[in-house]
Amino acid sequence: MNSTTIGLIILLIIFLVVAFKFFTQSLADFLDKGAKSTLWLWLPFVALKRLTKQFNEKYKK
């Protein structure tokens, strides 16, 4: 298996888990528990973008 196939399989598994949680919980529970538990996945990317922007503004004048 190449890396693209493995990546697609992992994304499919994540999608299925999120879909299962969405359909088995109420919307409020899903947003409270599901969204907060996956916060660590996207937060580092947002922080890296912000830090890069601040670094460029400070040192690349």
N, CA, C and O of each residue as an XYZ file, in Angstrom:
244
protein
N       0.850     -1.183      0.000
C       0.000      0.000      0.000
C       0.890      1.238      0.000
O       1.883      1.314      0.724
N       0.520      2.174     -0.805
C       1.285      3.412     -0.799
C       0.713      4.375      0.232
O      -0.332      4.107      0.825
N       1.388      5.479      0.443
C       1.006      6.408      1.509
C      -0.331      7.100      1.216
O      -1.050      7.465      2.146
N      -0.665      7.281     -0.041
C      -1.945      7.907     -0.375
C      -3.106      7.017      0.050
O      -4.096      7.500      0.600
N      -2.986      5.742     -0.201
C      -4.037      4.803      0.178
C      -4.195      4.736      1.688
O      -5.315      4.714      2.199
N      -3.090      4.704      2.393
C      -3.145      4.664      3.851
C      -3.778      5.942      4.390
O      -4.587      5.888      5.316
N      -3.420      7.086      3.822
C      -4.009      8.350      4.243
C      -5.502      8.395      4.006
O      -6.252      8.875      4.855
N      -5.940      7.903      2.865
C      -7.379      7.877      2.564
C      -8.127      6.942      3.512
O      -9.244      7.250      3.930
N      -7.529      5.817      3.851
C      -8.162      4.882      4.783
C      -8.288      5.525      6.166
O      -9.318      5.381      6.825
N      -7.256      6.227      6.602
C      -7.305      6.892      7.907
C      -8.376      7.980      7.907
O      -9.131      8.103      8.871
N      -8.447      8.775      6.827
C      -9.493      9.804      6.733
C     -10.888      9.198      6.721
O     -11.808      9.756      7.318
N     -11.056      8.073      6.053
C     -12.350      7.403      6.027
C     -12.741      6.914      7.416
O     -13.899      7.039      7.815
N     -11.793      6.364      8.147
C     -12.078      5.897      9.505
C     -12.463      7.062     10.402
O     -13.414      6.959     11.178
N     -11.730      8.176     10.305
C     -12.058      9.357     11.107
C     -13.445      9.870     10.758
O     -14.222     10.220     11.647
N     -13.763      9.917      9.457
C     -15.084     10.368      9.024
C     -16.182      9.461      9.571
O     -17.216      9.954     10.022
N     -15.979      8.162      9.540
C     -16.985      7.230     10.044
C     -17.194      7.377     11.545
O     -18.325      7.300     12.025
N     -16.121      7.586     12.282
C     -16.248      7.768     13.732
C     -17.015      9.049     14.041
O     -17.890      9.059     14.906
N     -16.688     10.125     13.336
C     -17.386     11.397     13.557
C     -18.851     11.279     13.157
O     -19.725     11.783     13.861
N     -19.129     10.624     12.044
C     -20.519     10.438     11.608
C     -21.299      9.596     12.617
O     -22.457      9.895     12.908
N     -20.676      8.554     13.147
C     -21.341      7.716     14.150
C     -21.665      8.526     15.400
O     -22.764      8.425     15.946
N     -20.707      9.328     15.849
C     -20.950     10.160     17.029
C     -22.048     11.182     16.755
O     -22.867     11.459     17.631
N     -22.072     11.742     15.550
C     -23.073     12.752     15.206
C     -24.479     12.172     15.229
O     -25.411     12.818     15.709
N     -24.635     10.958     14.713
C     -25.977     10.374     14.624
C     -26.421      9.703     15.914
O     -27.612      9.436     16.074
N     -25.512      9.420     16.840
C     -25.911      8.766     18.083
C     -26.057      9.739     19.245
O     -26.572      9.356     20.296
N     -25.624     10.974     19.090
C     -25.745     11.969     20.153
C     -26.625     13.112     19.673
O     -26.846     13.289     18.475
N     -27.120     13.880     20.630
C     -27.843     15.080     20.239
C     -26.836     16.096     19.710
O     -25.630     15.946     19.906
N     -27.334     17.117     19.045
C     -26.448     18.114     18.449
C     -25.639     18.848     19.519
O     -24.451     19.113     19.331
N     -26.275     19.171     20.628
C     -25.575     19.886     21.700
C     -24.464     19.014     22.289
O     -23.357     19.496     22.529
N     -24.759     17.730     22.521
C     -23.730     16.821     23.047
C     -22.593     16.642     22.048
O     -21.423     16.596     22.428
N     -22.942     16.542     20.780
C     -21.910     16.372     19.759
C     -20.989     17.580     19.710
O     -19.770     17.432     19.626
N     -21.570     18.776     19.761
C     -20.752     19.978     19.716
C     -19.909     20.127     20.978
O     -18.755     20.548     20.910
N     -20.482     19.784     22.126
C     -19.745     19.911     23.379
C     -18.628     18.889     23.487
O     -17.492     19.241     23.806
N     -18.936     17.637     23.228
C     -17.952     16.567     23.435
C     -17.113     16.298     22.192
O     -15.889     16.201     22.277
N     -17.758     16.179     21.052
C     -17.039     15.807     19.832
C     -16.127     16.892     19.315
O     -14.978     16.622     18.966
N     -16.614     18.105     19.259
C     -15.806     19.197     18.731
C     -14.656     19.533     19.673
O     -13.547     19.808     19.216
N     -14.897     19.514     20.955
C     -13.842     19.827     21.916
C     -12.782     18.738     21.972
O     -11.613     19.022     22.230
N     -13.183     17.494     21.731
C     -12.193     16.416     21.780
C     -11.302     16.395     20.544
O     -10.220     15.809     20.581
N     -11.729     17.020     19.452
C     -10.895     17.069     18.248
C     -10.207     18.420     18.080
O      -9.595     18.683     17.045
N     -10.305     19.266     19.086
C      -9.691     20.584     19.014
C      -8.183     20.491     18.825
O      -7.601     21.313     18.116
N      -7.546     19.517     19.440
C      -6.092     19.374     19.362
C      -5.624     19.054     17.949
O      -4.436     19.201     17.659
N      -6.509     18.624     17.065
C      -6.106     18.291     15.699
C      -5.817     19.530     14.860
O      -4.842     19.546     14.109
N      -6.632     20.556     14.970
C      -6.462     21.723     14.095
C      -5.822     22.909     14.788
O      -5.323     23.812     14.116
N      -5.820     22.933     16.113
C      -5.269     24.073     16.835
C      -3.784     24.329     16.550
O      -3.413     25.491     16.385
N      -2.914     23.317     16.482
C      -1.503     23.596     16.178
C      -1.291     24.258     14.816
O      -0.391     25.085     14.670
N      -2.097     23.909     13.828
C      -1.966     24.515     12.505
C      -2.358     25.990     12.526
O      -1.713     26.818     11.884
N      -3.405     26.311     13.258
C      -3.829     27.700     13.375
C      -2.771     28.506     14.134
O      -2.446     29.632     13.756
N      -2.244     27.921     15.197
C      -1.216     28.619     15.978
C       0.051     28.826     15.153
O       0.670     29.887     15.232
N       0.440     27.839     14.370
C       1.636     27.971     13.539
C       1.454     29.077     12.502
O       2.385     29.837     12.239
N       0.285     29.170     11.922
C       0.006     30.227     10.944
C       0.109     31.601     11.600
O       0.697     32.525     11.037
N      -0.467     31.726     12.793
C      -0.429     33.015     13.491
C       0.994     33.383     13.898
O       1.406     34.532     13.738
N       1.753     32.413     14.424
C       3.126     32.697     14.825
C       4.001     33.071     13.633
O       4.865     33.942     13.742
N       3.781     32.419     12.504
C       4.530     32.745     11.291
C       4.226     34.173     10.840
O       5.126     34.916     10.448
N       2.966     34.540     10.899
C       2.566     35.896     10.510
C       3.207     36.927     11.436
O       3.723     37.941     10.967
N       3.181     36.678     12.742
C       3.781     37.614     13.691
C       5.293     37.694     13.509
O       5.866     38.780     13.596
N       5.934     36.578     13.262
C       7.381     36.563     13.038
C       7.737     37.374     11.803
O       8.682     38.163     11.823
N       6.985     37.182     10.736
C       7.254     37.924      9.496
C       7.040     39.421      9.684
O       7.809     40.221      9.150
N       6.020     39.811     10.426
C       5.778     41.226     10.670
C       6.890     41.847     11.505
O       7.263     43.000     11.292
N       7.414     41.087     12.449
C       8.411     41.633     13.367
C       9.798     41.679     12.753
O      10.499     42.679     12.911
N      10.215     40.632     12.060
C      11.599     40.527     11.595
C      11.800     40.741     10.102
O      12.941     40.873      9.660
N      10.754     40.778      9.324
C      10.892     40.916      7.874
C      10.464     42.288      7.368
O       9.927     42.415      6.268
N      10.704     43.303      8.173
C      10.310     44.658      7.768
C      11.297     45.253      6.826
O      11.122     46.388      6.384
